[in-house]
């Protein structure tokens, strides 16, 4: 039986992170239905394993690690490949839909190791330390992957924009 502190911790997780887990899940799956399913499975797994969580300050990293693991399980179940679609939500300054499509396609070409840091840090606004904890990799590795991902995105976008005459 869960004690009241664990119940409150879980309730806090749902209230605090349901929107951001959905956004990340949607960016990982490119599908509203799959994203909702992924979030539900993640919160269910979190509930079932709440006793493993020792500190409430580790809540975000723990929850997003569960989300990442559920995504991996979902890909295996559905036979999806590593280059699963990712949804890019454009900024107000990007009004040309062809630019948005180009950025989306470039992000989709990144491998998961480079996509996830970009999602969490550049798109979700997480700190490098938060991403490091969530992804279970050292801070320097997050920084390195961000750097490489940004360079790769720049290469991909330059080729795309040069070929389209922009």
Secondary structure, 3 states (H helix, E strand, C coil): CCCHHHHHHHHHHHHHHHHHHHHHHHHHHCCHHHHHHHHHHHHHHHHHCHHHCCCHHHHHHHHHHHHHHHHHHHHHHHCCCCCCCCCCCCCCCCCCHHHHHHHHHHHHHCCHHHHHHHHHHHHCCCCHHHHHHHHCCCHHHHHHHHHHHHHHHHHHHHHHHHHCCC
